[in-house]
Amino acid sequence: MEFLLDIVNIPKDDPVAFTFFVGYMAMAAASVFFIVERNSVSDKWKLSLLVSALITGIAAVHYFYMRDYYTATGANPTALRYIDWTLTVPLMCVEFYLLTKAAGASKGLMWKLIIASAWMLVAGYIGEAFNPEGGSTSHSVTWGILSTFGYVYVLYTAWMGEVAKLAESSGNPTVQKGVRTLAWFVLVGWAIYPIGYMCMPGGWLNTGLGWDSTNVDLFYNIADAINKIGFGLVVYSIAVNSDK
Ligand SMILES: *C/C=C(C)/C=C/C=C(C)/C=C/C1=C(C)CCCC1(C)C
């Protein structure tokens, strides 16, 4: 009973719990939207919309469990978080591939993006999950920097590398504009994650500004809503506008 009351009370006095609840519902709603709207776009976009729905759908299931884990323990659901990302971030790489496929994107490009993002996540997981008791700045910074190499690779590919060049050569202004918008998501939206990471015990924002580790989830939840739902909506708008 006490546990139930905790859940009922938490959203008004715990902003982190609030973002877990809203995040869960928003991801679920977005999935329904992408699945239903899949019927109103032309065939060549249906797979892209399905991938959008999978990204938010996989996240919704993980938010369901992370929310409970957090409300029950007050701790960061690190393992669930990284399982979610390990499935959803590669799917975002698949979106880049699908959008530029008509312009000649190869499977090789897709795999390079997937491997770079997997590197980013494995290093980030080691940084968080194996952070020594009480927090270690050298541990968090070392793995954070190693992770950033993977991030920068994806960022470079989206802005100046193969993805950017293929979008340019597609000759389709809707795809060009859409891929550029997704590149902005990678530059600005994805950059929110390292901010959350640095709030863990020993992290730069933790030791420097005293931001405690509940902020890790606050930043991750906000970033996930922006990036997963936002990415999907950009893909949706490319599909709708290039059909016109
Ligand atoms: C849906 C989930 C997404 C888009 C997750 C993206 C995650 C990142 C861009 C994480 C990046 C990190 C760094 C660049 C350094 C510190 C460790 C990470 C894993 C938080």
The ligand as an SDF file (V2000), in Angstrom:
LIG
                    3D

 20 20  0  0  0  0  0  0  0  0999 V2000
   17.2530    6.9540  -28.2020 C   0  0  0  0  0  0  0  0  0  0  0  0
   18.5200    7.0820  -27.6220 C   0  0  0  0  0  0  0  0  0  0  0  0
   19.5400    7.8620  -28.0810 C   0  0  0  0  0  0  0  0  0  0  0  0
   19.4220    8.7050  -29.3050 C   0  0  0  0  0  0  0  0  0  0  0  0
   20.7520    7.8440  -27.3070 C   0  0  0  0  0  0  0  0  0  0  0  0
   21.8600    8.5210  -27.6030 C   0  0  0  0  0  0  0  0  0  0  0  0
   22.9660    8.4690  -26.7260 C   0  0  0  0  0  0  0  0  0  0  0  0
   24.1280    9.1950  -26.8390 C   0  0  0  0  0  0  0  0  0  0  0  0
   24.3620   10.1250  -27.9910 C   0  0  0  0  0  0  0  0  0  0  0  0
   25.1270    9.0250  -25.8160 C   0  0  0  0  0  0  0  0  0  0  0  0
   26.3340    9.5900  -25.8130 C   0  0  0  0  0  0  0  0  0  0  0  0
   27.3860    9.4940  -24.7860 C   0  0  0  0  0  0  0  0  0  0  0  0
   28.5400   10.2480  -25.0140 C   0  0  0  0  0  0  0  0  0  0  0  0
   28.7640   11.0090  -26.2910 C   0  0  0  0  0  0  0  0  0  0  0  0
   29.6400   10.3520  -24.0140 C   0  0  0  0  0  0  0  0  0  0  0  0
   29.2170    9.9030  -22.6440 C   0  0  0  0  0  0  0  0  0  0  0  0
   28.5140    8.5990  -22.6790 C   0  0  0  0  0  0  0  0  0  0  0  0
   27.2250    8.6610  -23.5060 C   0  0  0  0  0  0  0  0  0  0  0  0
   26.9060    7.2090  -23.8490 C   0  0  0  0  0  0  0  0  0  0  0  0
   26.1080    9.2390  -22.6280 C   0  0  0  0  0  0  0  0  0  0  0  0
  1  2  1  0
  2  3  2  0
  3  4  1  0
  3  5  1  0
  5  6  2  0
  6  7  1  0
  7  8  2  0
  8  9  1  0
  8 10  1  0
 10 11  2  0
 11 12  1  0
 12 13  2  0
 12 18  1  0
 13 14  1  0
 13 15  1  0
 15 16  1  0
 16 17  1  0
 17 18  1  0
 18 19  1  0
 18 20  1  0
M  END
$$$$
